[in-house]
Amino acid sequence: MTKESSQNEEQKNSGTPVYVKYIGLSFQLFGVIGGGTYIGWLIQEQSNIKFPVWLLLFCFLSIGIAFYQLWNSMKQDG
């Protein structure tokens, strides 16, 4: 048996479809990006800077973290 066929058999035996994992991953990405943006917005409200530097910083930082999590998840799947 090849590696792919053994993985396919494991997926069939687990009883849950593969797309369920990716639906959960999409909610996780949404949560990380939304949470980071919200934290940036809170910090921006407390500062007296007119340019939204904290909002942009935390937004892009959370996007980077979310894509890193996505990359790790895809790497584990093979």
Secondary structure as UniProt FT lines:
FT   HELIX           3..14
FT   HELIX           18..46
FT   HELIX           53..77
//
